[in-house]
Amino acid sequence: MNKYEVGKRIIDIYNLFLNTMKAELYLQHEEELDELYELLQLDGEVTESLLELYKEILILNQQVAQLLQQLQSTNRKMQQVSYNSYAQATDSYFMDKKG
């Protein structure tokens, strides 16, 4: 696989993740992405088309990082809401039993 094909594969994975917004999908491809990034190391001649590909990957990488942060934040909030709902129901149960 040449660098251009490697870059296109990274872009395909990123776009798939950005379109579905499912963290599990990103995690499923994380190892492959690591391997692809190793193959994409900047060495040797860098053509204009390859440089444009790198720029596109960088932009998508930033978007993916932001989306992952948003999903993690939402997940933490949902866990807190779930915990609070459970705690409040439990508290009122004990208050009813005492009262």
N, CA, C and O of each residue as an XYZ file, in Angstrom:
396
protein
N       0.861     -1.171      0.000
C       0.000      0.000      0.000
C       0.910      1.237      0.000
O       1.765      1.379      0.873
N       0.723      2.128     -0.978
C       1.536      3.340     -0.999
C       0.961      4.398     -0.039
O      -0.138      4.231      0.490
N       1.707      5.469      0.174
C       1.301      6.486      1.151
C      -0.042      7.116      0.803
O      -0.833      7.432      1.692
N      -0.296      7.296     -0.471
C      -1.572      7.886     -0.878
C      -2.729      6.959     -0.512
O      -3.753      7.421     -0.008
N      -2.582      5.673     -0.756
C      -3.626      4.698     -0.394
C      -3.807      4.626      1.123
O      -4.929      4.513      1.616
N      -2.694      4.693      1.856
C      -2.754      4.687      3.320
C      -3.532      5.903      3.805
O      -4.405      5.792      4.666
N      -3.207      7.069      3.241
C      -3.905      8.299      3.620
C      -5.388      8.232      3.315
O      -6.210      8.668      4.120
N      -5.731      7.695      2.168
C      -7.144      7.559      1.800
C      -7.878      6.619      2.759
O      -9.038      6.859      3.095
N      -7.212      5.562      3.194
C      -7.836      4.628      4.147
C      -8.097      5.328      5.485
O      -9.150      5.133      6.092
N      -7.144      6.138      5.942
C      -7.336      6.899      7.182
C      -8.533      7.824      7.038
O      -9.367      7.911      7.940
N      -8.619      8.508      5.918
C      -9.731      9.424      5.663
C     -11.054      8.662      5.641
O     -12.048      9.132      6.195
N     -11.073      7.497      5.009
C     -12.298      6.683      4.976
C     -12.756      6.310      6.383
O     -13.943      6.394      6.697
N     -11.815      5.899      7.227
C     -12.163      5.527      8.607
C     -12.686      6.745      9.361
O     -13.703      6.662     10.049
N     -11.996      7.871      9.233
C     -12.434      9.092      9.917
C     -13.828      9.515      9.462
O     -14.677      9.852     10.287
N     -14.060      9.498      8.157
C     -15.377      9.898      7.647
C     -16.474      8.952      8.120
O     -17.574      9.394      8.451
N     -16.189      7.679      8.153
C     -17.158      6.704      8.649
C     -17.520      7.021     10.100
O     -18.694      7.016     10.470
N     -16.509      7.293     10.910
C     -16.744      7.630     12.313
C     -17.524      8.937     12.444
O     -18.482      9.013     13.213
N     -17.119      9.961     11.697
C     -17.792     11.259     11.786
C     -19.240     11.175     11.319
O     -20.100     11.883     11.842
N     -19.517     10.321     10.346
C     -20.885     10.180      9.843
C     -21.787      9.396     10.793
O     -22.984      9.672     10.881
N     -21.223      8.426     11.500
C     -22.041      7.614     12.402
C     -22.046      8.150     13.826
O     -22.997      7.921     14.572
N     -20.988      8.864     14.210
C     -20.838      9.438     15.555
C     -20.899      8.359     16.638
O     -21.461      8.583     17.710
N     -20.328      7.205     16.360
C     -20.308      6.105     17.328
C     -18.868      5.860     17.767
O     -18.019      5.473     16.965
N     -18.608      6.091     19.047
C     -17.255      5.926     19.581
C     -16.760      4.495     19.407
O     -15.567      4.267     19.201
N     -17.680      3.526     19.491
C     -17.282      2.128     19.346
C     -16.637      1.885     17.985
O     -15.698      1.098     17.862
N     -17.147      2.566     16.977
C     -16.610      2.404     15.629
C     -15.166      2.889     15.574
O     -14.307      2.252     14.964
N     -14.912      4.019     16.215
C     -13.544      4.531     16.255
C     -12.636      3.553     16.993
O     -11.532      3.255     16.539
N     -13.107      3.061     18.123
C     -12.300      2.143     18.927
C     -12.006      0.847     18.174
O     -10.937      0.259     18.341
N     -12.950      0.403     17.349
C     -12.741     -0.808     16.549
C     -11.602     -0.628     15.544
O     -10.920     -1.591     15.195
N     -11.398      0.605     15.083
C     -10.384      0.879     14.061
C      -9.116      1.513     14.634
O      -8.195      1.837     13.884
N      -9.061      1.689     15.940
C      -7.937      2.405     16.547
C      -6.589      1.738     16.260
O      -5.617      2.422     15.940
N      -6.526      0.429     16.371
C      -5.270     -0.285     16.110
C      -4.860     -0.151     14.641
O      -3.689      0.063     14.330
N      -5.833     -0.279     13.751
C      -5.539     -0.120     12.320
C      -5.041      1.291     12.033
O      -4.109      1.475     11.250
N      -5.662      2.290     12.669
C      -5.226      3.671     12.471
C      -3.784      3.860     12.935
O      -3.001      4.532     12.264
N      -3.434      3.278     14.065
C      -2.054      3.371     14.550
C      -1.082      2.792     13.528
O      -0.041      3.384     13.246
N      -1.427      1.640     12.981
C      -0.574      1.000     11.978
C      -0.486      1.853     10.712
O       0.585      1.993     10.123
N      -1.619      2.418     10.302
C      -1.628      3.251      9.101
C      -0.784      4.508      9.296
O      -0.067      4.925      8.386
N      -0.869      5.110     10.484
C      -0.062      6.301     10.747
C       1.430      5.986     10.713
O       2.227      6.822     10.289
N       1.813      4.797     11.151
C       3.219      4.404     11.062
C       3.658      4.319      9.603
O       4.776      4.707      9.263
N       2.782      3.814      8.747
C       3.100      3.714      7.321
C       3.132      5.076      6.639
O       3.743      5.237      5.582
N       2.474      6.046      7.247
C       2.321      7.360      6.625
C       3.444      8.328      6.997
O       3.417      9.483      6.572
N       4.417      7.890      7.770
C       5.497      8.766      8.217
C       6.041      9.588      7.045
O       6.232      9.082      5.939
N       6.283     10.867      7.326
C       6.825     11.754      6.299
C       8.312     11.464      6.102
O       9.146     11.912      6.888
N       8.628     10.740      5.086
C      10.021     10.526      4.721
C      10.082     10.417      3.210
O       9.114     10.011      2.567
N      11.194     10.773      2.662
C      11.315     10.730      1.214
C      10.628     11.924      0.567
O      10.387     12.944      1.212
N      10.325     11.785     -0.690
C       9.721     12.868     -1.465
C       8.247     13.044     -1.105
O       7.489     12.078     -1.016
N       7.866     14.301     -0.901
C       6.471     14.616     -0.597
C       5.906     15.406     -1.770
O       6.322     16.536     -2.029
N       4.965     14.811     -2.469
C       4.347     15.477     -3.607
C       3.261     16.429     -3.129
O       2.833     16.368     -1.976
N       2.828     17.292     -4.004
C       1.766     18.249     -3.679
C       0.471     17.524     -3.308
O      -0.207     17.912     -2.357
N       0.131     16.481     -4.051
C      -1.104     15.745     -3.750
C      -1.008     15.040     -2.397
O      -1.997     14.958     -1.668
N       0.165     14.538     -2.066
C       0.356     13.894     -0.766
C       0.290     14.922      0.358
O      -0.250     14.636      1.427
N       0.828     16.099      0.130
C       0.758     17.169      1.124
C      -0.691     17.580      1.371
O      -1.083     17.808      2.515
N      -1.483     17.676      0.314
C      -2.909     17.992      0.458
C      -3.633     16.894      1.240
O      -4.510     17.174      2.057
N      -3.261     15.666      0.982
C      -3.846     14.536      1.701
C      -3.517     14.629      3.191
O      -4.381     14.392      4.035
N      -2.277     14.970      3.512
C      -1.874     15.133      4.916
C      -2.684     16.236      5.589
O      -3.108     16.092      6.736
N      -2.896     17.333      4.873
C      -3.681     18.441      5.433
C      -5.117     17.999      5.715
O      -5.681     18.328      6.759
N      -5.697     17.257      4.785
C      -7.063     16.757      4.974
C      -7.134     15.813      6.178
O      -8.082     15.863      6.962
N      -6.132     14.963      6.313
C      -6.084     14.046      7.459
C      -5.972     14.831      8.758
O      -6.628     14.492      9.743
N      -5.156     15.865      8.774
C      -4.991     16.684      9.977
C      -6.312     17.329     10.392
O      -6.667     17.324     11.571
N      -7.032     17.880      9.429
C      -8.330     18.513      9.716
C      -9.318     17.477     10.244
O      -9.997     17.717     11.242
N      -9.399     16.335      9.583
C     -10.307     15.273     10.035
C      -9.904     14.751     11.413
O     -10.760     14.435     12.239
N      -8.603     14.664     11.653
C      -8.119     14.206     12.949
C      -8.595     15.148     14.053
O      -9.005     14.693     15.121
N      -8.545     16.447     13.805
C      -9.024     17.423     14.786
C     -10.527     17.279     15.006
O     -10.996     17.360     16.141
N     -11.278     17.069     13.937
C     -12.725     16.883     14.061
C     -13.048     15.616     14.852
O     -13.959     15.610     15.680
N     -12.307     14.558     14.594
C     -12.508     13.298     15.316
C     -12.201     13.492     16.796
O     -12.946     13.016     17.652
N     -11.114     14.184     17.101
C     -10.748     14.425     18.503
C     -11.839     15.219     19.216
O     -12.189     14.908     20.354
N     -12.378     16.243     18.551
C     -13.459     17.037     19.145
C     -14.703     16.190     19.368
O     -15.338     16.280     20.419
N     -15.050     15.380     18.397
C     -16.236     14.536     18.526
C     -16.061     13.514     19.647
O     -16.995     13.260     20.407
N     -14.880     12.932     19.750
C     -14.626     11.984     20.835
C     -14.767     12.663     22.194
O     -15.318     12.079     23.127
N     -14.271     13.896     22.307
C     -14.411     14.639     23.564
C     -15.876     14.900     23.871
O     -16.306     14.751     25.015
N     -16.642     15.285     22.867
C     -18.072     15.537     23.068
C     -18.794     14.263     23.504
O     -19.620     14.292     24.417
N     -18.481     13.156     22.854
C     -19.122     11.888     23.207
C     -18.756     11.456     24.627
O     -19.603     10.949     25.363
N     -17.498     11.657     25.009
C     -17.081     11.317     26.372
C     -17.786     12.202     27.388
O     -18.219     11.725     28.437
N     -17.902     13.491     27.080
C     -18.583     14.424     27.977
C     -20.053     14.052     28.123
O     -20.591     14.045     29.231
N     -20.695     13.744     27.010
C     -22.103     13.336     27.042
C     -22.267     12.046     27.834
O     -23.216     11.902     28.605
N     -21.354     11.119     27.645
C     -21.414      9.849     28.369
C     -21.289     10.076     29.876
O     -22.020      9.472     30.661
N     -20.362     10.949     30.277
C     -20.207     11.248     31.705
C     -21.467     11.891     32.266
O     -21.895     11.561     33.372
N     -22.067     12.812     31.502
C     -23.298     13.468     31.954
C     -24.428     12.457     32.096
O     -25.191     12.504     33.061
N     -24.536     11.546     31.138
C     -25.583     10.528     31.195
C     -25.385      9.613     32.402
O     -26.353      9.231     33.060
N     -24.151      9.266     32.687
C     -23.877      8.432     33.856
C     -24.254      9.169     35.138
O     -24.799      8.569     36.064
N     -23.961     10.479     35.193
C     -24.292     11.266     36.375
C     -25.802     11.372     36.531
O     -26.320     11.234     37.639
N     -26.512     11.615     35.436
C     -27.975     11.690     35.486
C     -28.539     10.354     35.947
O     -29.448     10.310     36.777
N     -28.009      9.281     35.417
C     -28.474      7.952     35.801
C     -28.226      7.714     37.287
O     -29.097      7.200     37.989
N     -27.057      8.080     37.762
C     -26.732      7.899     39.176
C     -27.636      8.767     40.044
O     -28.156      8.309     41.061
N     -27.821     10.030     39.637
C     -28.668     10.936     40.416
C     -30.105     10.441     40.467
O     -30.747     10.522     41.514
N     -30.616      9.933     39.365
C     -31.986      9.414     39.336
C     -32.124      8.232     40.282
O     -33.112      8.120     41.008
N     -31.144      7.365     40.270
C     -31.169      6.201     41.152
C     -31.051      6.641     42.611
O     -31.781      6.148     43.471
N     -30.133      7.567     42.889
C     -29.912      8.011     44.265
C     -31.150      8.708     44.811
O     -31.517      8.487     45.965
N     -31.798      9.540     44.012
C     -32.989     10.247     44.477
C     -34.121      9.266     44.750
O     -34.821      9.399     45.754
N     -34.308      8.312     43.898
C     -35.371      7.326     44.111
C     -35.088      6.522     45.374
O     -36.002      6.233     46.147
N     -33.850      6.167     45.582
C     -33.476      5.408     46.772
C     -33.671      6.244     48.026
O     -34.176      5.748     49.033
N     -33.274      7.513     47.970
C     -33.426      8.400     49.124
C     -34.890      8.552     49.503
O     -35.237      8.461     50.681
N     -35.749      8.781     48.525
C     -37.164      8.967     48.840
C     -37.779      7.658     49.342
O     -38.705      7.687     50.153
N     -37.283      6.527     48.877
C     -37.770      5.236     49.374
C     -37.477      5.118     50.871
O     -38.335      4.709     51.652
N     -36.255      5.482     51.254
C     -35.908      5.395     52.674
C     -36.674      6.413     53.507
O     -37.032      6.139     54.653
N     -36.924      7.579     52.938
C     -37.686      8.584     53.683
C     -39.114      8.092     53.900
O     -39.672      8.291     54.979
N     -39.710      7.460     52.903
C     -41.069      6.932     53.046
C     -41.112      5.838     54.106
O     -42.066      5.755     54.880
N     -40.095      5.012     54.142
C     -40.066      3.922     55.117
C     -39.943      4.466     56.543
O     -40.533      3.921     57.476
N     -39.170      5.547     56.701
C     -38.991      6.126     58.030
C     -40.225      6.900     58.454
O     -40.605      6.885     59.625
N     -40.853      7.580     57.496
C     -41.971      8.469     57.779
C     -43.192      7.711     58.059
O     -44.239      8.303     58.321
